[in-house]
Amino acid sequence: MSRTTTIDVYQNRCEQLFLAGGNAAVRRAAQEGLDELGPQADLYCWLALGHAVEDDDDHDDRAEEAFRAGLALDGDHLGLLAGYAELCLRADAFEYPGRAARAPVLSRRLKELAPESAEAGQLAAAERWARRGYWEDIRMGAVVGALRGRDTEAQARALAEDLRQRDGDDAITRGAETLDRAATVRATTLEALSGPWNAPVRLLGRYRTAAWAVSLILCFATNTTLRRTGVVDHFSLWGYLWLIPVLIVDRRFAAVRKEAEARHVAQLEAVLAERS
């Protein structure tokens, strides 16, 4: 296998793992390529991105090291410039003033090199996001919450369908052996949430929106009753206990999705490693 082809293979592995959400797997693949091939700007870019997406101080430091190492090899690398600029835009100006100050320099350089590139467009979107206001944050949080709720309801409906068909272990086996993310999520959900003891979890998950509405009504009614009967004077947390079952169900389904995604990434990583 030629050197150029080998770099392409590593880049393909990193890209597929990145799209699958396997950040740690991206870092492992990129580091493996660097160890085998020596310094490569493209692989430093993937290594940096694998750290940057974690949005953690320690990972941000490692990402900056990788971005700098890559730019030392190729100062005009569009991916490195865009990724490093995004990292700097996200930096707290009080804690990391040097990092935050580098954002406009990197952005200007990228726009000079390739103003119409996909990387420049991506960076422009990141700059708009960095300038967002308080209300934009609130609206985005509401959107994210709504999407997670839809994921939970869709996951619960798929689980109900799988339980009706109930090929049982065969369905789980097929999901475990496939590289399709949706099939892996369904198989993992069936494996984790089948059985009579999980019936309340499945029911609340399937009718999540209605369950939230009923819980909120019960919260309001309970707190109002407690105030009017003189049990509490002003504010009470007792009514909010009605929210606990729905919150537990949300966390349960989210944990299953996380487990399924980890399983999917591990399968993908193993297959890609064998192919290379």
LOZADO-268535 format. One record per residue (C-alpha): chain; x, y, z. Coordinates in Angstrom, 2 decimals. Each point is the difference from the previous one (the first is absolute). Layout:
REM LOZADO-268535
<dodren><unit>A</unit><X>X</X><Y>Y</Y><Z>Z</Z></dodren>
...
***
This chain:
REM LOZADO-268535
<dodren><unit>A</unit><X>0.00</X><Y>0.00</Y><Z>0.00</Z></dodren>
<dodren><unit>A</unit><X>1.51</X><Y>3.36</Y><Z>-0.99</Z></dodren>
<dodren><unit>A</unit><X>0.60</X><Y>2.83</Y><Z>2.44</Z></dodren>
<dodren><unit>A</unit><X>-2.60</X><Y>2.25</Y><Z>-1.67</Z></dodren>
<dodren><unit>A</unit><X>-2.61</X><Y>-2.74</Y><Z>-0.02</Z></dodren>
<dodren><unit>A</unit><X>0.70</X><Y>-0.73</Y><Z>3.66</Z></dodren>
<dodren><unit>A</unit><X>-0.61</X><Y>3.64</Y><Z>0.94</Z></dodren>
<dodren><unit>A</unit><X>-3.27</X><Y>-0.08</Y><Z>-1.92</Z></dodren>
<dodren><unit>A</unit><X>-1.05</X><Y>-3.13</Y><Z>1.87</Z></dodren>
<dodren><unit>A</unit><X>0.72</X><Y>1.60</Y><Z>3.37</Z></dodren>
<dodren><unit>A</unit><X>-1.88</X><Y>3.13</Y><Z>-1.01</Z></dodren>
<dodren><unit>A</unit><X>-2.98</X><Y>-2.08</Y><Z>-1.11</Z></dodren>
<dodren><unit>A</unit><X>0.02</X><Y>-1.85</Y><Z>3.32</Z></dodren>
<dodren><unit>A</unit><X>0.11</X><Y>3.26</Y><Z>1.92</Z></dodren>
<dodren><unit>A</unit><X>-2.81</X><Y>1.53</Y><Z>-2.06</Z></dodren>
<dodren><unit>A</unit><X>-2.35</X><Y>-2.95</Y><Z>0.40</Z></dodren>
<dodren><unit>A</unit><X>0.67</X><Y>-0.27</Y><Z>3.72</Z></dodren>
<dodren><unit>A</unit><X>-0.47</X><Y>3.76</Y><Z>0.43</Z></dodren>
<dodren><unit>A</unit><X>-3.36</X><Y>-0.09</Y><Z>-1.78</Z></dodren>
<dodren><unit>A</unit><X>-1.02</X><Y>-2.90</Y><Z>2.25</Z></dodren>
<dodren><unit>A</unit><X>0.81</X><Y>2.06</Y><Z>3.09</Z></dodren>
<dodren><unit>A</unit><X>2.97</X><Y>-2.12</Y><Z>1.02</Z></dodren>
<dodren><unit>A</unit><X>2.27</X><Y>2.78</Y><Z>1.23</Z></dodren>
<dodren><unit>A</unit><X>2.35</X><Y>-2.26</Y><Z>1.94</Z></dodren>
<dodren><unit>A</unit><X>0.16</X><Y>-2.38</Y><Z>-2.98</Z></dodren>
<dodren><unit>A</unit><X>0.91</X><Y>2.93</Y><Z>-2.29</Z></dodren>
<dodren><unit>A</unit><X>2.86</X><Y>0.89</Y><Z>2.31</Z></dodren>
<dodren><unit>A</unit><X>1.22</X><Y>-3.60</Y><Z>0.06</Z></dodren>
<dodren><unit>A</unit><X>-0.11</X><Y>-0.29</Y><Z>-3.79</Z></dodren>
<dodren><unit>A</unit><X>1.76</X><Y>3.33</Y><Z>-0.54</Z></dodren>
<dodren><unit>A</unit><X>2.69</X><Y>-0.80</Y><Z>2.57</Z></dodren>
<dodren><unit>A</unit><X>0.52</X><Y>-3.44</Y><Z>-1.54</Z></dodren>
<dodren><unit>A</unit><X>0.54</X><Y>1.67</Y><Z>-3.37</Z></dodren>
<dodren><unit>A</unit><X>2.45</X><Y>2.50</Y><Z>1.47</Z></dodren>
<dodren><unit>A</unit><X>1.91</X><Y>-2.76</Y><Z>1.74</Z></dodren>
<dodren><unit>A</unit><X>0.24</X><Y>-2.00</Y><Z>-3.22</Z></dodren>
<dodren><unit>A</unit><X>0.56</X><Y>2.78</Y><Z>-2.54</Z></dodren>
<dodren><unit>A</unit><X>1.58</X><Y>2.76</Y><Z>2.01</Z></dodren>
<dodren><unit>A</unit><X>-1.23</X><Y>3.63</Y><Z>0.12</Z></dodren>
<dodren><unit>A</unit><X>-2.91</X><Y>0.67</Y><Z>-2.40</Z></dodren>
<dodren><unit>A</unit><X>-2.02</X><Y>3.22</Y><Z>0.00</Z></dodren>
<dodren><unit>A</unit><X>-3.22</X><Y>-1.80</Y><Z>-0.94</Z></dodren>
<dodren><unit>A</unit><X>0.32</X><Y>-2.49</Y><Z>2.83</Z></dodren>
<dodren><unit>A</unit><X>0.84</X><Y>2.74</Y><Z>2.50</Z></dodren>
<dodren><unit>A</unit><X>-3.22</X><Y>1.68</Y><Z>-1.15</Z></dodren>
<dodren><unit>A</unit><X>-2.04</X><Y>-3.12</Y><Z>0.79</Z></dodren>
<dodren><unit>A</unit><X>1.80</X><Y>-0.47</Y><Z>3.32</Z></dodren>
<dodren><unit>A</unit><X>-0.77</X><Y>3.61</Y><Z>0.94</Z></dodren>
<dodren><unit>A</unit><X>-3.65</X><Y>-0.28</Y><Z>-1.02</Z></dodren>
<dodren><unit>A</unit><X>-0.35</X><Y>-3.22</Y><Z>1.99</Z></dodren>
<dodren><unit>A</unit><X>1.07</X><Y>1.95</Y><Z>3.09</Z></dodren>
<dodren><unit>A</unit><X>-1.79</X><Y>3.28</Y><Z>-0.77</Z></dodren>
<dodren><unit>A</unit><X>-3.48</X><Y>-1.50</Y><Z>-0.31</Z></dodren>
<dodren><unit>A</unit><X>0.19</X><Y>-1.26</Y><Z>3.59</Z></dodren>
<dodren><unit>A</unit><X>-0.38</X><Y>3.63</Y><Z>1.19</Z></dodren>
<dodren><unit>A</unit><X>2.13</X><Y>-0.58</Y><Z>3.09</Z></dodren>
<dodren><unit>A</unit><X>2.91</X><Y>2.10</Y><Z>1.27</Z></dodren>
<dodren><unit>A</unit><X>2.54</X><Y>-2.84</Y><Z>-0.06</Z></dodren>
<dodren><unit>A</unit><X>-1.12</X><Y>-1.10</Y><Z>-3.46</Z></dodren>
<dodren><unit>A</unit><X>0.10</X><Y>3.61</Y><Z>-1.22</Z></dodren>
<dodren><unit>A</unit><X>3.65</X><Y>0.20</Y><Z>1.09</Z></dodren>
<dodren><unit>A</unit><X>0.81</X><Y>-3.22</Y><Z>-1.86</Z></dodren>
<dodren><unit>A</unit><X>-1.92</X><Y>1.27</Y><Z>-3.04</Z></dodren>
<dodren><unit>A</unit><X>2.02</X><Y>3.21</Y><Z>-0.03</Z></dodren>
<dodren><unit>A</unit><X>3.24</X><Y>-1.98</Y><Z>0.12</Z></dodren>
<dodren><unit>A</unit><X>-1.12</X><Y>-2.06</Y><Z>-2.99</Z></dodren>
<dodren><unit>A</unit><X>-1.19</X><Y>3.06</Y><Z>-1.96</Z></dodren>
<dodren><unit>A</unit><X>3.34</X><Y>1.71</Y><Z>0.58</Z></dodren>
<dodren><unit>A</unit><X>1.95</X><Y>-3.10</Y><Z>-0.99</Z></dodren>
<dodren><unit>A</unit><X>-2.00</X><Y>-0.29</Y><Z>-3.22</Z></dodren>
<dodren><unit>A</unit><X>0.33</X><Y>3.68</Y><Z>-0.90</Z></dodren>
<dodren><unit>A</unit><X>3.75</X><Y>-0.23</Y><Z>0.59</Z></dodren>
<dodren><unit>A</unit><X>0.02</X><Y>-2.52</Y><Z>-2.86</Z></dodren>
<dodren><unit>A</unit><X>-2.48</X><Y>1.83</Y><Z>-2.23</Z></dodren>
<dodren><unit>A</unit><X>-0.89</X><Y>3.55</Y><Z>0.98</Z></dodren>
<dodren><unit>A</unit><X>-2.62</X><Y>0.26</Y><Z>-2.75</Z></dodren>
<dodren><unit>A</unit><X>-1.96</X><Y>-3.15</Y><Z>0.83</Z></dodren>
<dodren><unit>A</unit><X>-3.64</X><Y>1.08</Y><Z>-0.19</Z></dodren>
<dodren><unit>A</unit><X>-1.33</X><Y>-2.64</Y><Z>2.39</Z></dodren>
<dodren><unit>A</unit><X>2.60</X><Y>0.83</Y><Z>2.64</Z></dodren>
<dodren><unit>A</unit><X>-0.62</X><Y>3.75</Y><Z>-0.31</Z></dodren>
<dodren><unit>A</unit><X>-3.78</X><Y>-0.39</Y><Z>0.23</Z></dodren>
<dodren><unit>A</unit><X>0.11</X><Y>-2.50</Y><Z>2.87</Z></dodren>
<dodren><unit>A</unit><X>2.52</X><Y>2.00</Y><Z>2.00</Z></dodren>
<dodren><unit>A</unit><X>-1.97</X><Y>3.22</Y><Z>-0.55</Z></dodren>
<dodren><unit>A</unit><X>-3.17</X><Y>-1.70</Y><Z>1.28</Z></dodren>
<dodren><unit>A</unit><X>1.87</X><Y>-1.25</Y><Z>3.06</Z></dodren>
<dodren><unit>A</unit><X>1.25</X><Y>3.53</Y><Z>0.68</Z></dodren>
<dodren><unit>A</unit><X>-3.47</X><Y>1.50</Y><Z>-0.49</Z></dodren>
<dodren><unit>A</unit><X>-1.29</X><Y>-2.34</Y><Z>2.69</Z></dodren>
<dodren><unit>A</unit><X>2.77</X><Y>0.90</Y><Z>2.46</Z></dodren>
<dodren><unit>A</unit><X>-0.78</X><Y>2.10</Y><Z>3.07</Z></dodren>
<dodren><unit>A</unit><X>1.74</X><Y>3.35</Y><Z>-0.49</Z></dodren>
<dodren><unit>A</unit><X>0.69</X><Y>0.31</Y><Z>3.74</Z></dodren>
<dodren><unit>A</unit><X>1.46</X><Y>-3.47</Y><Z>0.55</Z></dodren>
<dodren><unit>A</unit><X>1.72</X><Y>-0.36</Y><Z>-3.40</Z></dodren>
<dodren><unit>A</unit><X>0.62</X><Y>3.51</Y><Z>-1.33</Z></dodren>
<dodren><unit>A</unit><X>2.77</X><Y>-1.11</Y><Z>-2.36</Z></dodren>
<dodren><unit>A</unit><X>-2.12</X><Y>-2.73</Y><Z>-1.55</Z></dodren>
<dodren><unit>A</unit><X>-3.01</X><Y>2.28</Y><Z>-0.38</Z></dodren>
<dodren><unit>A</unit><X>2.14</X><Y>2.70</Y><Z>-1.62</Z></dodren>
<dodren><unit>A</unit><X>1.19</X><Y>-2.40</Y><Z>-2.70</Z></dodren>
<dodren><unit>A</unit><X>-3.53</X><Y>-0.51</Y><Z>-1.40</Z></dodren>
<dodren><unit>A</unit><X>-0.12</X><Y>3.16</Y><Z>-2.21</Z></dodren>
<dodren><unit>A</unit><X>3.55</X><Y>-0.63</Y><Z>-1.28</Z></dodren>
<dodren><unit>A</unit><X>-0.82</X><Y>-3.55</Y><Z>-1.07</Z></dodren>
<dodren><unit>A</unit><X>-3.35</X><Y>1.06</Y><Z>-1.45</Z></dodren>
<dodren><unit>A</unit><X>1.59</X><Y>2.76</Y><Z>-2.04</Z></dodren>
<dodren><unit>A</unit><X>2.64</X><Y>-2.37</Y><Z>-1.36</Z></dodren>
<dodren><unit>A</unit><X>-2.61</X><Y>-2.58</Y><Z>-1.03</Z></dodren>
<dodren><unit>A</unit><X>-2.12</X><Y>2.61</Y><Z>-1.76</Z></dodren>
<dodren><unit>A</unit><X>3.05</X><Y>1.30</Y><Z>-1.85</Z></dodren>
<dodren><unit>A</unit><X>0.87</X><Y>-3.49</Y><Z>-1.23</Z></dodren>
<dodren><unit>A</unit><X>-3.43</X><Y>-1.35</Y><Z>-0.92</Z></dodren>
<dodren><unit>A</unit><X>-2.92</X><Y>2.38</Y><Z>0.67</Z></dodren>
<dodren><unit>A</unit><X>-2.50</X><Y>-2.22</Y><Z>-1.86</Z></dodren>
<dodren><unit>A</unit><X>1.11</X><Y>-3.32</Y><Z>1.47</Z></dodren>
<dodren><unit>A</unit><X>-2.13</X><Y>-2.29</Y><Z>2.11</Z></dodren>
<dodren><unit>A</unit><X>2.40</X><Y>0.61</Y><Z>2.89</Z></dodren>
<dodren><unit>A</unit><X>-0.55</X><Y>3.76</Y><Z>-0.23</Z></dodren>
<dodren><unit>A</unit><X>-3.76</X><Y>-0.53</Y><Z>0.00</Z></dodren>
<dodren><unit>A</unit><X>0.27</X><Y>-2.26</Y><Z>3.03</Z></dodren>
<dodren><unit>A</unit><X>2.08</X><Y>2.58</Y><Z>1.83</Z></dodren>
<dodren><unit>A</unit><X>-2.45</X><Y>2.79</Y><Z>-0.87</Z></dodren>
<dodren><unit>A</unit><X>-2.78</X><Y>-2.07</Y><Z>1.58</Z></dodren>
<dodren><unit>A</unit><X>2.17</X><Y>-0.52</Y><Z>3.10</Z></dodren>
<dodren><unit>A</unit><X>0.61</X><Y>3.76</Y><Z>0.20</Z></dodren>
<dodren><unit>A</unit><X>-3.73</X><Y>0.69</Y><Z>-0.14</Z></dodren>
<dodren><unit>A</unit><X>-0.51</X><Y>-2.57</Y><Z>2.74</Z></dodren>
<dodren><unit>A</unit><X>2.69</X><Y>1.64</Y><Z>2.15</Z></dodren>
<dodren><unit>A</unit><X>-1.87</X><Y>3.32</Y><Z>-0.29</Z></dodren>
<dodren><unit>A</unit><X>-3.32</X><Y>-1.52</Y><Z>1.10</Z></dodren>
<dodren><unit>A</unit><X>-1.93</X><Y>1.66</Y><Z>2.78</Z></dodren>
<dodren><unit>A</unit><X>-1.72</X><Y>-1.24</Y><Z>3.14</Z></dodren>
<dodren><unit>A</unit><X>-3.34</X><Y>-0.60</Y><Z>-1.69</Z></dodren>
<dodren><unit>A</unit><X>1.61</X><Y>-1.97</Y><Z>-2.82</Z></dodren>
<dodren><unit>A</unit><X>1.48</X><Y>-2.29</Y><Z>2.65</Z></dodren>
<dodren><unit>A</unit><X>-3.42</X><Y>-0.52</Y><Z>1.55</Z></dodren>
<dodren><unit>A</unit><X>-1.63</X><Y>-0.72</Y><Z>-3.36</Z></dodren>
<dodren><unit>A</unit><X>2.77</X><Y>-2.42</Y><Z>-0.97</Z></dodren>
<dodren><unit>A</unit><X>-0.35</X><Y>-1.80</Y><Z>3.33</Z></dodren>
<dodren><unit>A</unit><X>-3.73</X><Y>-0.37</Y><Z>-0.62</Z></dodren>
<dodren><unit>A</unit><X>0.66</X><Y>-1.40</Y><Z>-3.49</Z></dodren>
<dodren><unit>A</unit><X>2.54</X><Y>-2.49</Y><Z>1.32</Z></dodren>
<dodren><unit>A</unit><X>-2.42</X><Y>-1.12</Y><Z>2.71</Z></dodren>
<dodren><unit>A</unit><X>-2.79</X><Y>-0.45</Y><Z>-2.54</Z></dodren>
<dodren><unit>A</unit><X>2.25</X><Y>-2.07</Y><Z>-2.28</Z></dodren>
<dodren><unit>A</unit><X>1.05</X><Y>-2.24</Y><Z>2.88</Z></dodren>
<dodren><unit>A</unit><X>-3.64</X><Y>-0.49</Y><Z>0.90</Z></dodren>
<dodren><unit>A</unit><X>-0.80</X><Y>-1.04</Y><Z>-3.56</Z></dodren>
<dodren><unit>A</unit><X>2.95</X><Y>-2.42</Y><Z>0.07</Z></dodren>
<dodren><unit>A</unit><X>-1.37</X><Y>-1.59</Y><Z>3.17</Z></dodren>
<dodren><unit>A</unit><X>-3.51</X><Y>-0.36</Y><Z>-1.40</Z></dodren>
<dodren><unit>A</unit><X>1.29</X><Y>-1.42</Y><Z>-3.30</Z></dodren>
<dodren><unit>A</unit><X>2.23</X><Y>-2.42</Y><Z>1.91</Z></dodren>
<dodren><unit>A</unit><X>-2.92</X><Y>-1.11</Y><Z>2.15</Z></dodren>
<dodren><unit>A</unit><X>-2.29</X><Y>-0.51</Y><Z>-3.03</Z></dodren>
<dodren><unit>A</unit><X>2.68</X><Y>-2.05</Y><Z>-1.75</Z></dodren>
<dodren><unit>A</unit><X>0.39</X><Y>-2.07</Y><Z>3.16</Z></dodren>
<dodren><unit>A</unit><X>-3.76</X><Y>-0.65</Y><Z>0.14</Z></dodren>
<dodren><unit>A</unit><X>0.07</X><Y>-1.14</Y><Z>-3.63</Z></dodren>
<dodren><unit>A</unit><X>2.98</X><Y>-2.28</Y><Z>0.62</Z></dodren>
<dodren><unit>A</unit><X>-1.71</X><Y>-1.53</Y><Z>3.02</Z></dodren>
<dodren><unit>A</unit><X>-3.13</X><Y>-0.70</Y><Z>-2.06</Z></dodren>
<dodren><unit>A</unit><X>2.05</X><Y>-1.73</Y><Z>-2.70</Z></dodren>
<dodren><unit>A</unit><X>2.21</X><Y>-1.49</Y><Z>2.67</Z></dodren>
<dodren><unit>A</unit><X>2.47</X><Y>-2.05</Y><Z>-1.93</Z></dodren>
<dodren><unit>A</unit><X>1.82</X><Y>0.48</Y><Z>3.30</Z></dodren>
<dodren><unit>A</unit><X>3.61</X><Y>-1.08</Y><Z>0.02</Z></dodren>
<dodren><unit>A</unit><X>0.12</X><Y>-0.13</Y><Z>-3.81</Z></dodren>
<dodren><unit>A</unit><X>-0.86</X><Y>3.70</Y><Z>-0.18</Z></dodren>
<dodren><unit>A</unit><X>2.62</X><Y>0.80</Y><Z>2.59</Z></dodren>
<dodren><unit>A</unit><X>2.59</X><Y>-2.05</Y><Z>-1.85</Z></dodren>
<dodren><unit>A</unit><X>-0.75</X><Y>1.69</Y><Z>-3.31</Z></dodren>
<dodren><unit>A</unit><X>0.31</X><Y>3.41</Y><Z>1.62</Z></dodren>
<dodren><unit>A</unit><X>3.25</X><Y>-0.96</Y><Z>1.69</Z></dodren>
<dodren><unit>A</unit><X>1.54</X><Y>-1.17</Y><Z>-3.27</Z></dodren>
<dodren><unit>A</unit><X>-1.01</X><Y>2.93</Y><Z>-2.22</Z></dodren>
<dodren><unit>A</unit><X>1.85</X><Y>3.27</Y><Z>-0.52</Z></dodren>
<dodren><unit>A</unit><X>-3.28</X><Y>1.89</Y><Z>-0.31</Z></dodren>
<dodren><unit>A</unit><X>-0.32</X><Y>2.40</Y><Z>2.92</Z></dodren>
<dodren><unit>A</unit><X>-3.81</X><Y>-0.04</Y><Z>0.13</Z></dodren>
<dodren><unit>A</unit><X>-0.06</X><Y>-3.81</Y><Z>0.04</Z></dodren>
<dodren><unit>A</unit><X>2.57</X><Y>-0.06</Y><Z>2.80</Z></dodren>
<dodren><unit>A</unit><X>-2.05</X><Y>2.46</Y><Z>2.06</Z></dodren>
<dodren><unit>A</unit><X>-3.14</X><Y>-2.12</Y><Z>-0.49</Z></dodren>
<dodren><unit>A</unit><X>1.79</X><Y>-3.22</Y><Z>0.92</Z></dodren>
<dodren><unit>A</unit><X>1.60</X><Y>1.54</Y><Z>3.10</Z></dodren>
<dodren><unit>A</unit><X>-3.32</X><Y>1.53</Y><Z>1.08</Z></dodren>
<dodren><unit>A</unit><X>-1.76</X><Y>-3.34</Y><Z>-0.41</Z></dodren>
<dodren><unit>A</unit><X>2.71</X><Y>-1.72</Y><Z>1.98</Z></dodren>
<dodren><unit>A</unit><X>-0.03</X><Y>2.57</Y><Z>2.82</Z></dodren>
<dodren><unit>A</unit><X>-3.69</X><Y>0.89</Y><Z>0.34</Z></dodren>
<dodren><unit>A</unit><X>-1.93</X><Y>-3.19</Y><Z>-0.76</Z></dodren>
<dodren><unit>A</unit><X>-1.64</X><Y>-1.97</Y><Z>2.79</Z></dodren>
<dodren><unit>A</unit><X>-3.04</X><Y>0.72</Y><Z>2.19</Z></dodren>
<dodren><unit>A</unit><X>1.97</X><Y>2.01</Y><Z>2.58</Z></dodren>
<dodren><unit>A</unit><X>0.77</X><Y>2.61</Y><Z>-2.67</Z></dodren>
<dodren><unit>A</unit><X>-3.64</X><Y>0.34</Y><Z>-1.11</Z></dodren>
<dodren><unit>A</unit><X>-0.50</X><Y>3.36</Y><Z>1.82</Z></dodren>
<dodren><unit>A</unit><X>3.19</X><Y>1.36</Y><Z>-1.59</Z></dodren>
<dodren><unit>A</unit><X>-1.19</X><Y>-1.03</Y><Z>-3.47</Z></dodren>
<dodren><unit>A</unit><X>-3.47</X><Y>1.47</Y><Z>0.57</Z></dodren>
<dodren><unit>A</unit><X>1.24</X><Y>3.37</Y><Z>1.23</Z></dodren>
<dodren><unit>A</unit><X>2.61</X><Y>0.15</Y><Z>-2.75</Z></dodren>
<dodren><unit>A</unit><X>-2.57</X><Y>-0.67</Y><Z>-2.71</Z></dodren>
<dodren><unit>A</unit><X>-2.36</X><Y>2.67</Y><Z>1.31</Z></dodren>
<dodren><unit>A</unit><X>2.69</X><Y>2.35</Y><Z>1.24</Z></dodren>
<dodren><unit>A</unit><X>-1.66</X><Y>3.27</Y><Z>-1.07</Z></dodren>
<dodren><unit>A</unit><X>-3.28</X><Y>-0.93</Y><Z>1.67</Z></dodren>
<dodren><unit>A</unit><X>1.86</X><Y>-1.23</Y><Z>3.09</Z></dodren>
<dodren><unit>A</unit><X>1.82</X><Y>3.33</Y><Z>0.32</Z></dodren>
<dodren><unit>A</unit><X>-3.27</X><Y>1.91</Y><Z>-0.39</Z></dodren>
<dodren><unit>A</unit><X>-1.77</X><Y>-2.08</Y><Z>2.64</Z></dodren>
<dodren><unit>A</unit><X>2.99</X><Y>0.27</Y><Z>2.36</Z></dodren>
<dodren><unit>A</unit><X>0.06</X><Y>3.80</Y><Z>-0.30</Z></dodren>
<dodren><unit>A</unit><X>-3.74</X><Y>0.22</Y><Z>0.64</Z></dodren>
<dodren><unit>A</unit><X>0.38</X><Y>-2.20</Y><Z>3.07</Z></dodren>
<dodren><unit>A</unit><X>2.91</X><Y>2.13</Y><Z>1.21</Z></dodren>
<dodren><unit>A</unit><X>-2.07</X><Y>3.17</Y><Z>-0.27</Z></dodren>
<dodren><unit>A</unit><X>-3.08</X><Y>-1.61</Y><Z>1.59</Z></dodren>
<dodren><unit>A</unit><X>2.00</X><Y>-1.47</Y><Z>2.89</Z></dodren>
<dodren><unit>A</unit><X>1.83</X><Y>3.23</Y><Z>0.80</Z></dodren>
<dodren><unit>A</unit><X>-3.22</X><Y>2.01</Y><Z>-0.24</Z></dodren>
<dodren><unit>A</unit><X>-1.79</X><Y>-2.41</Y><Z>2.33</Z></dodren>
<dodren><unit>A</unit><X>2.84</X><Y>0.07</Y><Z>2.52</Z></dodren>
<dodren><unit>A</unit><X>-0.07</X><Y>3.82</Y><Z>0.11</Z></dodren>
<dodren><unit>A</unit><X>-3.79</X><Y>0.28</Y><Z>0.25</Z></dodren>
<dodren><unit>A</unit><X>-0.23</X><Y>-2.55</Y><Z>2.79</Z></dodren>
<dodren><unit>A</unit><X>2.72</X><Y>1.77</Y><Z>1.96</Z></dodren>
<dodren><unit>A</unit><X>2.48</X><Y>-2.89</Y><Z>-0.10</Z></dodren>
<dodren><unit>A</unit><X>2.57</X><Y>2.39</Y><Z>-1.49</Z></dodren>
<dodren><unit>A</unit><X>0.03</X><Y>3.80</Y><Z>0.10</Z></dodren>
<dodren><unit>A</unit><X>1.37</X><Y>0.98</Y><Z>-3.39</Z></dodren>
<dodren><unit>A</unit><X>2.13</X><Y>-2.29</Y><Z>-2.16</Z></dodren>
<dodren><unit>A</unit><X>0.24</X><Y>-3.78</Y><Z>0.12</Z></dodren>
<dodren><unit>A</unit><X>2.17</X><Y>-2.57</Y><Z>-1.72</Z></dodren>
<dodren><unit>A</unit><X>-2.29</X><Y>-2.90</Y><Z>0.84</Z></dodren>
<dodren><unit>A</unit><X>-2.06</X><Y>0.33</Y><Z>-3.15</Z></dodren>
<dodren><unit>A</unit><X>3.07</X><Y>-0.37</Y><Z>-2.17</Z></dodren>
<dodren><unit>A</unit><X>0.40</X><Y>-3.58</Y><Z>1.17</Z></dodren>
<dodren><unit>A</unit><X>-2.46</X><Y>-0.87</Y><Z>-2.80</Z></dodren>
<dodren><unit>A</unit><X>2.77</X><Y>0.81</Y><Z>-2.49</Z></dodren>
<dodren><unit>A</unit><X>2.40</X><Y>-2.61</Y><Z>1.37</Z></dodren>
<dodren><unit>A</unit><X>-1.40</X><Y>-3.04</Y><Z>-1.88</Z></dodren>
<dodren><unit>A</unit><X>0.15</X><Y>1.79</Y><Z>-3.36</Z></dodren>
<dodren><unit>A</unit><X>3.52</X><Y>1.26</Y><Z>0.68</Z></dodren>
<dodren><unit>A</unit><X>1.09</X><Y>-3.55</Y><Z>0.89</Z></dodren>
<dodren><unit>A</unit><X>-1.49</X><Y>-1.32</Y><Z>-3.24</Z></dodren>
<dodren><unit>A</unit><X>1.75</X><Y>2.69</Y><Z>-2.04</Z></dodren>
<dodren><unit>A</unit><X>3.34</X><Y>-0.85</Y><Z>1.61</Z></dodren>
<dodren><unit>A</unit><X>-0.60</X><Y>-3.73</Y><Z>-0.55</Z></dodren>
<dodren><unit>A</unit><X>-0.64</X><Y>0.38</Y><Z>-3.71</Z></dodren>
<dodren><unit>A</unit><X>2.91</X><Y>2.44</Y><Z>-0.36</Z></dodren>
<dodren><unit>A</unit><X>2.33</X><Y>-2.48</Y><Z>1.74</Z></dodren>
<dodren><unit>A</unit><X>-1.10</X><Y>-2.77</Y><Z>-2.38</Z></dodren>
<dodren><unit>A</unit><X>0.66</X><Y>2.26</Y><Z>-3.01</Z></dodren>
<dodren><unit>A</unit><X>3.45</X><Y>0.80</Y><Z>1.35</Z></dodren>
<dodren><unit>A</unit><X>0.76</X><Y>-3.70</Y><Z>0.50</Z></dodren>
<dodren><unit>A</unit><X>-1.23</X><Y>-0.78</Y><Z>-3.51</Z></dodren>
<dodren><unit>A</unit><X>2.10</X><Y>2.76</Y><Z>-1.55</Z></dodren>
<dodren><unit>A</unit><X>3.08</X><Y>-1.27</Y><Z>1.84</Z></dodren>
<dodren><unit>A</unit><X>-0.72</X><Y>-3.52</Y><Z>-1.30</Z></dodren>
<dodren><unit>A</unit><X>-0.46</X><Y>1.30</Y><Z>-3.54</Z></dodren>
<dodren><unit>A</unit><X>3.27</X><Y>1.96</Y><Z>0.10</Z></dodren>
<dodren><unit>A</unit><X>1.89</X><Y>-3.01</Y><Z>1.37</Z></dodren>
<dodren><unit>A</unit><X>-1.34</X><Y>-2.19</Y><Z>-2.82</Z></dodren>
<dodren><unit>A</unit><X>0.85</X><Y>2.62</Y><Z>-2.62</Z></dodren>
<dodren><unit>A</unit><X>3.48</X><Y>0.52</Y><Z>1.41</Z></dodren>
<dodren><unit>A</unit><X>0.70</X><Y>-3.74</Y><Z>-0.09</Z></dodren>
<dodren><unit>A</unit><X>-1.25</X><Y>-0.38</Y><Z>-3.59</Z></dodren>
<dodren><unit>A</unit><X>1.99</X><Y>3.00</Y><Z>-1.25</Z></dodren>
<dodren><unit>A</unit><X>3.15</X><Y>-1.22</Y><Z>1.73</Z></dodren>
<dodren><unit>A</unit><X>-0.36</X><Y>-3.40</Y><Z>-1.69</Z></dodren>
<dodren><unit>A</unit><X>-0.52</X><Y>1.59</Y><Z>-3.43</Z></dodren>
<dodren><unit>A</unit><X>3.16</X><Y>2.06</Y><Z>0.30</Z></dodren>
***
